[in-house]
Amino acid sequence: MQKRTDYNGVTYFYSEGLYPIRHGFSTREGGLSKLDYTKSLNLGFYRGDKDIIVKKNIERFCEAVAIDAEELIIMPQIHSTNVIEVGRDKCGHGIYSPATFEGDALVSCSRGTALGVRVADCVPILLADSGAGVIAAVHAGWRGTVGNIVGATIEKMCYLGASAEDIKAAIGPHISMANYEVGDEVAKQVLAAVGNENLTFAHLRPSENEGKFLCGLGEVNKTLLIKAGVKEENIDMCTECTYDNKELFFSHRRMGEKRGTMMGVIAI
């Protein structure tokens, strides 16, 4: 995963594996937000900034990654396994027009569409079969992860004409295993999702706190992508931790409710 700062100050990450598909993972740099906890590139509504500021921030980020903001589709995210197929008729949804559906993954095979998911520790995953012209954006918190939302997304992409072995995946910045402690019940669900035969210390390991475990959400999603048919060599995972790097990222675990939101976007 590579980092780049655009001419307007927007810093973002991108994956060479996804090119020529336009895409990017935002950071908190390059925006117009002035509040201490949303400064400066907050891309989430209802976090304290005026809507017009959030829209301007979205437009700045989209310009940096060569995407038309008016083609971008987002939605309220509910930590589900809902995968929504969208077309050009939904462009601007959740930004310039009110949200009418919710879920945690978007899939499209319509030219002139862009898909976005918002994160602040959860795992953003961008997927593309450029030959088939099918893209997807996934928001994977622990609930979506153990529910195998990435598997459901790959299935939907293949229904639209993609081939799992041709899909390229980019897993963006997210909270690292060292900073993501979970309880026994979550650990059991992670084990069930990954499977005993695939489980490694990169997925789960005991914490210093009794009855707690450290969970590698990114690694779990990578394994689930491979189980869904994506080639391991086609998966690019960012190692940046949103919790550790407070200058570059917003983090729900570090900041609580008073924080901004980042975004992963992809377009065809």
ZAVEX-628844 format. One line per field, with one value per residue (C-alpha): z, x, y; residue number from 1; residue in three letters. Coordinates in Angstrom, 2 decimals, always signed. Example, Ala and Ser with C-alpha at 12.3 -4.5 7.8 and 13.67 -1.06 7.14 Angstrom:
! residues 2
w	+7.80, +7.14 $
u	+12.30, +13.67 $
v	-4.50, -1.06 $
nr	1, 2 $
rest	ALA, SER $
! end
This chain:
! residues 268
w	+0.00, -1.01, +0.57, -1.45, -0.72, -3.43, -4.49, -2.29, +0.82, +0.84, +2.04, +1.07, +0.54, -2.64, -3.95, -7.12, -7.46, -8.14, -10.98, -13.44, -11.21, -9.50, -5.73, -2.43, +1.37, +3.06, +6.14, +8.33, +6.36, +3.73, +4.71, +5.98, +9.37, +12.25, +15.35, +17.30, +17.02, +13.33, +12.00, +9.11, +6.57, +8.32, +5.79, +8.13, +8.64, +12.18, +13.82, +14.69, +11.38, +9.29, +6.36, +3.85, +5.35, +5.11, +1.49, +0.66, +2.35, +0.32, -2.86, -1.98, -1.36, -4.53, -6.57, -5.17, -6.34, -9.70, -8.85, -9.52, -6.10, -7.73, -8.82, -5.29, -3.43, +0.34, +2.89, +6.63, +7.91, +10.52, +11.19, +9.15, +6.31, +3.92, +0.41, -1.79, -5.60, -7.00, -10.39, -11.79, -10.59, -7.04, -7.69, -4.93, -2.51, +1.09, +0.10, -2.25, -1.77, +1.37, +2.19, +1.40, +2.17, +4.59, +4.77, +4.87, +1.34, -2.06, -5.41, -8.92, -12.55, -13.88, -15.56, -14.04, -10.46, -7.40, -4.10, -0.62, +2.88, +6.04, +8.81, +11.97, +13.03, +11.15, +8.01, +4.62, +1.70, -1.98, -4.62, -8.41, -11.41, -13.96, -16.92, -15.97, -14.88, -11.39, -8.21, -4.53, -1.28, +2.07, +5.67, +7.99, +11.73, +13.89, +13.31, +9.56, +9.62, +11.53, +9.39, +6.34, +4.60, +2.24, +1.14, +0.47, -1.49, -3.67, -4.35, -5.47, -7.66, -9.37, -9.92, -11.82, -14.04, -12.03, -11.47, -7.95, -9.20, -11.17, -8.32, -6.83, -3.21, -1.22, +2.56, +3.82, +7.09, +10.17, +13.85, +14.41, +16.33, +19.12, +19.83, +19.22, +22.30, +22.28, +24.70, +24.63, +22.77, +19.88, +19.79, +19.44, +16.48, +14.84, +15.24, +13.71, +10.74, +10.04, +10.86, +13.03, +10.00, +9.08, +12.51, +13.30, +15.82, +13.14, +13.61, +17.38, +20.34, +24.12, +25.62, +28.81, +30.34, +31.50, +29.30, +26.56, +23.12, +20.52, +17.12, +13.71, +11.85, +8.65, +8.65, +9.32, +6.32, +4.17, +5.06, +4.30, +0.91, +0.11, +1.23, -1.17, -4.10, -4.25, -4.90, -2.02, -4.41, -5.46, -1.92, -0.77, +2.94, +4.56, +7.81, +9.07, +12.41, +12.81, +16.61, +16.83, +14.37, +15.83, +13.46, +10.35, +11.36, +13.29, +15.71, +17.51, +20.15, +20.83, +20.53, +21.30, +19.78, +19.40, +16.24, +12.49, +9.91, +7.03, +3.78, +1.18, -2.36, -5.68, -9.11, -12.63 $
u	+0.00, +1.35, +0.78, +0.37, -0.33, -2.26, -1.68, -4.55, -3.04, -5.22, -3.20, -4.50, -3.43, -3.79, -2.96, -0.98, -2.74, -6.08, -4.88, -6.24, -9.32, -9.59, -9.69, -8.26, -8.37, -8.55, -6.69, -7.56, -5.29, -6.32, -9.80, -11.70, -12.98, -11.90, -13.10, -10.24, -11.67, -12.73, -9.75, -9.30, -10.70, -13.80, -15.94, -18.78, -22.03, -23.41, -19.99, -20.12, -19.29, -21.88, -23.13, -21.65, -18.18, -18.50, -19.66, -16.71, -14.36, -15.83, -15.40, -11.75, -10.99, -12.77, -10.88, -7.59, -8.35, -9.83, -13.43, -16.52, -18.13, -21.57, -21.13, -20.31, -22.77, -22.65, -25.20, -25.79, -23.69, -25.18, -22.50, -24.47, -23.76, -26.09, -24.61, -26.40, -26.18, -26.39, -26.37, -26.10, -29.60, -28.22, -25.32, -25.12, -27.05, -26.29, -24.49, -26.58, -29.81, -31.28, -30.32, -33.07, -31.22, -28.55, -25.96, -22.22, -21.14, -21.88, -21.45, -21.81, -21.28, -22.52, -20.02, -20.01, -20.56, -18.35, -18.79, -17.73, -17.59, -16.74, -14.44, -12.61, -10.88, -13.05, -11.64, -12.33, -12.00, -12.08, -12.57, -12.45, -12.54, -11.46, -11.98, -15.57, -16.21, -17.43, -16.40, -17.27, -16.61, -16.93, -17.08, -16.04, -16.28, -16.13, -19.80, -19.53, -16.24, -17.49, -20.64, -18.35, -19.53, -16.53, -17.68, -21.18, -19.71, -17.55, -20.65, -22.60, -19.73, -19.57, -23.33, -22.74, -20.08, -16.86, -14.58, -13.25, -9.77, -9.62, -10.75, -8.12, -8.55, -7.15, -7.55, -7.10, -5.81, -7.54, -6.92, -4.02, -4.14, -2.03, -4.76, -7.88, -8.81, -12.00, -13.81, -14.27, -17.60, -16.16, -13.08, -15.29, -17.09, -13.79, -12.63, -15.86, -15.49, -11.83, -11.96, -9.61, -7.60, -6.79, -6.39, -3.02, -1.66, -2.18, -5.95, -6.23, -3.88, -4.38, -4.19, -2.36, -5.82, -7.43, -10.28, -9.40, -7.88, -6.16, -7.80, -6.30, -9.40, -7.47, -5.91, -9.29, -10.81, -7.82, -8.37, -12.08, -11.30, -9.03, -11.75, -14.11, -11.75, -9.61, -5.95, -3.63, -1.28, -4.20, -4.72, -2.90, -3.25, -2.20, -0.24, -0.97, -2.82, -5.61, -5.35, -1.60, -1.21, -3.27, -1.80, -2.95, -6.14, -9.37, -9.95, -13.16, -11.31, -8.89, -11.22, -14.70, -17.75, -15.97, -14.06, -14.10, -14.59, -12.46, -13.55, -12.51, -13.77, -13.62, -15.03, -15.59 $
v	+0.00, +3.40, +6.83, +9.99, +13.66, +15.46, +19.06, +20.28, +18.67, +15.56, +12.57, +9.15, +5.55, +3.54, +0.08, -0.44, -3.78, -2.09, +0.13, +1.23, +1.34, +4.75, +4.41, +5.62, +5.43, +8.81, +10.02, +13.01, +15.37, +17.89, +19.02, +22.04, +20.85, +23.11, +21.25, +19.69, +16.20, +16.37, +18.35, +18.36, +15.87, +14.57, +12.70, +11.74, +13.61, +14.11, +14.23, +17.93, +19.61, +21.43, +19.37, +21.82, +21.30, +17.52, +17.78, +20.04, +17.56, +14.70, +16.73, +17.49, +13.82, +12.71, +15.29, +13.99, +10.42, +11.54, +10.63, +12.77, +13.34, +13.52, +9.88, +8.71, +6.47, +5.99, +4.78, +4.50, +1.59, -0.73, -3.40, -5.92, -8.35, -6.50, -6.23, -3.68, -3.61, -0.07, +1.65, +5.16, +6.03, +6.05, +8.44, +11.04, +8.84, +9.72, +12.92, +15.05, +13.08, +11.47, +7.90, +5.38, +2.14, +0.93, -1.81, -2.40, -3.31, -1.77, -3.51, -2.06, -3.01, +0.35, +2.66, +6.12, +5.00, +5.35, +3.51, +4.61, +3.16, +5.10, +3.88, +4.92, +1.65, -0.88, -2.49, -0.81, -3.23, -2.23, -4.91, -4.90, -7.21, -4.61, -6.94, -7.65, -4.05, -4.95, -3.11, -3.24, -1.37, -3.13, -1.90, -4.75, -4.28, -7.39, -8.23, -7.95, -9.80, -12.85, -12.79, -13.08, -9.95, -10.20, -13.66, -12.37, -9.46, -11.73, -13.86, -10.79, -9.61, -13.01, -12.90, -9.65, -11.22, -11.07, -14.04, -14.58, -15.49, -12.22, -9.98, -7.67, -6.61, -3.70, -3.75, -0.20, +1.28, -0.17, -0.86, -3.24, -6.50, -4.99, -2.44, -4.51, -6.51, -8.60, -10.86, -14.60, -14.49, -12.47, -14.70, -17.79, -16.21, -15.30, -18.89, -20.18, -17.81, -18.59, -22.31, -24.36, -25.42, -21.79, -20.19, -18.61, -16.13, -13.48, -13.95, -14.41, -14.56, -14.31, -10.83, -9.92, -9.49, -12.71, -13.90, -11.40, -11.87, -9.72, -9.94, -9.17, -7.99, -7.32, -10.77, -12.42, -10.64, -11.60, -15.26, -14.99, -13.43, -16.37, -18.80, -17.01, -17.67, -14.53, -15.31, -14.42, -12.62, -10.40, -9.07, -5.92, -5.17, -1.91, -2.25, +1.28, +1.31, +3.85, +3.67, +4.25, +7.10, +9.94, +12.52, +10.65, +8.83, +9.14, +6.24, +5.31, +3.28, +6.09, +9.08, +7.76, +9.44, +12.79, +12.00, +12.38, +9.65, +8.40, +6.78, +4.24, +4.92, +3.08, +3.96, +2.61 $
nr	1, 2, 3, 4, 5, 6, 7, 8, 9, 10, 11, 12, 13, 14, 15, 16, 17, 18, 19, 20, 21, 22, 23, 24, 25, 26, 27, 28, 29, 30, 31, 32, 33, 34, 35, 36, 37, 38, 39, 40, 41, 42, 43, 44, 45, 46, 47, 48, 49, 50, 51, 52, 53, 54, 55, 56, 57, 58, 59, 60, 61, 62, 63, 64, 65, 66, 67, 68, 69, 70, 71, 72, 73, 74, 75, 76, 77, 78, 79, 80, 81, 82, 83, 84, 85, 86, 87, 88, 89, 90, 91, 92, 93, 94, 95, 96, 97, 98, 99, 100, 101, 102, 103, 104, 105, 106, 107, 108, 109, 110, 111, 112, 113, 114, 115, 116, 117, 118, 119, 120, 121, 122, 123, 124, 125, 126, 127, 128, 129, 130, 131, 132, 133, 134, 135, 136, 137, 138, 139, 140, 141, 142, 143, 144, 145, 146, 147, 148, 149, 150, 151, 152, 153, 154, 155, 156, 157, 158, 159, 160, 161, 162, 163, 164, 165, 166, 167, 168, 169, 170, 171, 172, 173, 174, 175, 176, 177, 178, 179, 180, 181, 182, 183, 184, 185, 186, 187, 188, 189, 190, 191, 192, 193, 194, 195, 196, 197, 198, 199, 200, 201, 202, 203, 204, 205, 206, 207, 208, 209, 210, 211, 212, 213, 214, 215, 216, 217, 218, 219, 220, 221, 222, 223, 224, 225, 226, 227, 228, 229, 230, 231, 232, 233, 234, 235, 236, 237, 238, 239, 240, 241, 242, 243, 244, 245, 246, 247, 248, 249, 250, 251, 252, 253, 254, 255, 256, 257, 258, 259, 260, 261, 262, 263, 264, 265, 266, 267, 268 $
rest	MET, GLN, LYS, ARG, THR, ASP, TYR, ASN, GLY, VAL, THR, TYR, PHE, TYR, SER, GLU, GLY, LEU, TYR, PRO, ILE, ARG, HIS, GLY, PHE, SER, THR, ARG, GLU, GLY, GLY, LEU, SER, LYS, LEU, ASP, TYR, THR, LYS, SER, LEU, ASN, LEU, GLY, PHE, TYR, ARG, GLY, ASP, LYS, ASP, ILE, ILE, VAL, LYS, LYS, ASN, ILE, GLU, ARG, PHE, CYS, GLU, ALA, VAL, ALA, ILE, ASP, ALA, GLU, GLU, LEU, ILE, ILE, MET, PRO, GLN, ILE, HIS, SER, THR, ASN, VAL, ILE, GLU, VAL, GLY, ARG, ASP, LYS, CYS, GLY, HIS, GLY, ILE, TYR, SER, PRO, ALA, THR, PHE, GLU, GLY, ASP, ALA, LEU, VAL, SER, CYS, SER, ARG, GLY, THR, ALA, LEU, GLY, VAL, ARG, VAL, ALA, ASP, CYS, VAL, PRO, ILE, LEU, LEU, ALA, ASP, SER, GLY, ALA, GLY, VAL, ILE, ALA, ALA, VAL, HIS, ALA, GLY, TRP, ARG, GLY, THR, VAL, GLY, ASN, ILE, VAL, GLY, ALA, THR, ILE, GLU, LYS, MET, CYS, TYR, LEU, GLY, ALA, SER, ALA, GLU, ASP, ILE, LYS, ALA, ALA, ILE, GLY, PRO, HIS, ILE, SER, MET, ALA, ASN, TYR, GLU, VAL, GLY, ASP, GLU, VAL, ALA, LYS, GLN, VAL, LEU, ALA, ALA, VAL, GLY, ASN, GLU, ASN, LEU, THR, PHE, ALA, HIS, LEU, ARG, PRO, SER, GLU, ASN, GLU, GLY, LYS, PHE, LEU, CYS, GLY, LEU, GLY, GLU, VAL, ASN, LYS, THR, LEU, LEU, ILE, LYS, ALA, GLY, VAL, LYS, GLU, GLU, ASN, ILE, ASP, MET, CYS, THR, GLU, CYS, THR, TYR, ASP, ASN, LYS, GLU, LEU, PHE, PHE, SER, HIS, ARG, ARG, MET, GLY, GLU, LYS, ARG, GLY, THR, MET, MET, GLY, VAL, ILE, ALA, ILE $
! end
